[in-house]
Amino acid sequence: DAGITQSPRHKVTETGTPVTLRCHQTENHRYMYWYRQDPGHGLRLIHYSYGVKDTDKGEVSDGYSVSRSKTEDFLLTLESATSSQTSVYFCAISEWGEANQPQHFGDGTRLSIL
Amino acid sequence: AQKVTQAQTEISVVEKEDVTLDCVYETRDTTYYLFWYKQPPSGELVFLIRRNSFDEQNEISGRYSWNFQKSTSSFNFTITASQVVDSAVYFCALSGLTWNGGNQFYFGTGTSLTVIP
């Protein structure tokens, strides 16, 4: 199993509060990704990182920001959480950026915003 | 635009039946990669297989087999003699390169398979 740890695994919070999710990897992979999983949508890319301090937006990036200050950690922040951001969030990693690289996923964080 | 369609939302089969999960994709790329992932009830995502666009050979791994047909833009997944442990949500995904490296996955909406004992 890929060494990916997501924390917290579950979180319940209120609308308008800031939330930060953490993804930690022990594989020293360059590329890291944040997805959200929602019924009827599959998984959709929020943001990704192609190196330390190098990040870019995915298809559903509005309302989210990310940071990567070291190789092993990729943080996802909801500055002011909304109920539409209730979802399951997955972090993924890949060693290289080529299209043939499978991504390996963490166990997910279930986030509920009331 | 990249798009993956899994038209079957839910499938139920009786144990030992064969079942095929459909995946249809759209892409303008001439070289691309397709993936299948399994998500069991415990929630993690497990990588099953990767296929590139220039290799149309079918692949078999135990009870699993994959049929890739460029002519119909399909990458279907068959489980032979299904077992209860096969109960999961299965995702098909298409990989596309981003401008700065990194491969963005485009996932289908998933097919929930229930195998009834």
Interface residues (C-beta under 8 A of the other chain):
Chain A: Y31 Y33 Y35 G40 H41 G42 L43 R44 L45 Y48 S49 Y50 D54 D56 G58 V88 F90 A92 S94 G97 E98 A99 N100 Q101 P102 Q103 H104 F105 G106 D107 G108
Chain B: V4 Q6 T31 Y32 Y33 F35 Y37 G43 E44 L45 F47 R50 N52 F91 A93 S95 G96 L97 T98 N100 G101 G102 N103 Q104 F105 F107 G108 T109 G110
